[in-house]
Amino acid sequence: MLTIVLLVLSNLFMTVAWYGHLKYKSTALWKVIAVSWLIAFFEYCLQVPANRIGYGTFSATQLKIIQEVITLVVFWVFAMLYLGESPRWNHLISFALIVAAVGFAFWPQGVTDQAR
């Protein structure tokens, strides 16, 4: 569970670093890049331990897929609350397909072996 919490927190920082500046288009690009790098530092301080703690319980592939789903959820909330964007029907279907991919990534190995 600590891995998931750290991944959520790291994604909060990264989403702000990557997309928080979109409301400040008049700010010089070099300033936006500098601030984004500073914010991203904290993302790395959470992401690296999350992967190190989680690896073994999860495979590297599973960690990456978990991280991607968390990224989408965090971004979706951020886009609605901060940027004022609403998800469209095709976004919802895309998200559902990604969640289905997570299910396949965590499919028990024995089940796929028995299907052969």
C-alpha positions, 0 to 999 in steps of 0.5 A: 500500500505504501507503494501506491500512496507514494505513486499517487503523491509523486503523480500529483507533483508531476502533473503540476510540473507538467501541466500547472503552467498552462494557466500562465501562458504569459510567463517566460518559457525558461521560468516555467521550465525552471519551476517545473524542474524544481517541482519534478525533483519532489516527484522523483523523491517519491517515485524512486522509493515507490518503485524500489519498495514495490519491486518484488511485490509487483513486477516492473511491468506491473509497477509501470502500469499501476503508475500509468493508471494513477497518472490518468486518474490524477490528471483527470481530477487535475484537468477538471478542478484546475483547468476546468476541462470536462472528460468526453465520452471517448476519454471515458472509453479510453480510460476504461480500456486502460483499466482493462489493460491493468486487469490483463497485466495482473492476470495470474500466470497460471491461468494463461498457462492452462489456456494453452 
